[in-house]
Amino acid sequence: MALAIAPPESSETTDYCALPCGVRMPSSVHAVSVSLPTLDDLIGYETGVASVMARTPQGYPRFHVHPYISKLTRLVGGDNFRPEQPILAVSSQRAAAELCGFAGIAEPMLADLGDFVALALPDAPAAIGRARAFLQHTGHGISSRCAEDFLIRHKVLTQRQAETAFLGADPAGKARAEIAQLYGADAGDVALANTGMNAIYAAYRGLGRIQAAEGRHEWVQFGWLFMDTIKIIEKLKPAGTRSHVIASPLDLDRLENLLRSRGGSIAGIFTETPSNPLLQTPDVERLRRLADRYDCALVIDATLGTPVNVDVLPWADVVVESLTKYASGSADLMMGALIVNRRSRYAGRLAAEIGEFLAAPYERDVRRLAHRLAGYRERMHRVNQNTMALVEFFEGRPSVGRVRWAYQPGSRSNYEKIHRGPQAPGGIITLELTCPLATIYDPLRLPKGPTLGVEFTLIGPYLYHSHYDLVSTEEGRSHLRSHGLDPDLLRVSVGIEDPRWLERSFAQVM
């Protein structure tokens, strides 16, 4: 039976600090974060330790199958396929066909169930692994709300999760209009996707098609990008495509040398403002000049900076944002946006190309987002104030060796070129510690778990969540250090709580 649990609209009404391992954050059944209060819990979550997973029924949705989706696939499997076949719920027929091509599934077994397509996987471990990786990286799965409604229609559940949502007409139009206003765009320039990664995937594939017609098949990863962005560029590339990695988004000279030598082959450049987790901001003005000089596209992920704080659309051909994060702030929905710069030379063709790769969000998710977007600006203003206060606090603590944030030395001037006003750093602070990670992480009385951009402050060692394969071996840790990444860095996603309470919480362990 579904529980009608109303998730809190403000973090200040709920104590997330004493939650045991596996409890959803927030309490909504659609939560995208889960409590991992100790480093051992986190490692168990990342490695699938049975005792930890038994206490953790759900996690971040693209990485862990939601219980409702598990129920759904068991139900549709029994109705449409052999009982032993593993089933995936895919956003559309088109996405299922692309998945099968990537996974090498020659004769797919499909059932079109209206809001999604059920795909029965063959008895081939390699194909199953590739199929699941495709869903994770591209965001072409379905949402927990979609699964919830399906289970209600089939009388597996009796009622929906209680939540506040936009009830007016055309929620997608309202959401696009709100996002467009923040970016200084028109609503027609905004496309919604069911996840942030799907927006990135659509931008990559859509621009890739346009550029391939010009004989351009190479992409540049400018900076240490988010893990699944790296996977899309490196693993989901069309035949004949290659990529180049420049780990520092400050190394414009190296980028210029690459473009000078390979310029006629470069399709586009992916970067972030600022980067995750080192919070470095490239010189977007110079990036734009280089992209124009060498006729390549520039895609900027503005999730960490947010359109409230940074103005990047004038410099980019396409901007992508994970609306799961600050735009929602509630950690209870998955969605993304792709914003096209209408002055871009690709704009006219891109609108036609990206549609093939976008997964439309489920209406209930859009309604939830449209409600939450109304508070986006105010949330970010409060987050900005708290970040400024916490940076000052952290810089005086002996257990903190280095504080990384948007206004850090080295890239501050680049960030100030795009910020919309002073004291607008966004909500991410990354700490390099002078003591073992567990001595800070385990006793800290603040919420700890995956994701970021939540109303409540959320702590996590980013590289353990995103690159556990690297932090778990000495060779991998050496690789991270060679790119300027401390394997044990601690990321703080700052919330809207009273900053004095946050400082007291950190002071107890630092």
PEGIVEN-V69939 format. One record per helix or strand of 3 or more residues. SS is the DSSP state (A for helix, B for strand). FROM is the first residue (numbers start at 1). LEN is the number of residues. If there is no record, write none. Layout:
((SS:FROM:LEN) (SS:FROM:LEN))
This chain:
((A:11:3) (A:39:9) (A:50:5) (A:67:14) (B:87:4) (A:93:11) (B:109:4) (B:117:4) (A:125:14) (A:144:10) (A:171:13) (A:187:3) (B:190:4) (A:196:17) (B:218:5) (A:227:9) (B:242:5) (A:252:14) (B:266:7) (A:284:10) (B:297:5) (A:306:4) (A:313:3) (B:318:5) (B:336:5) (A:347:8) (A:363:11) (A:376:19) (B:400:5) (A:412:7) (B:428:6) (A:437:5) (B:458:3) (A:462:5) (A:468:4) (A:474:9) (B:490:4) (A:499:9))
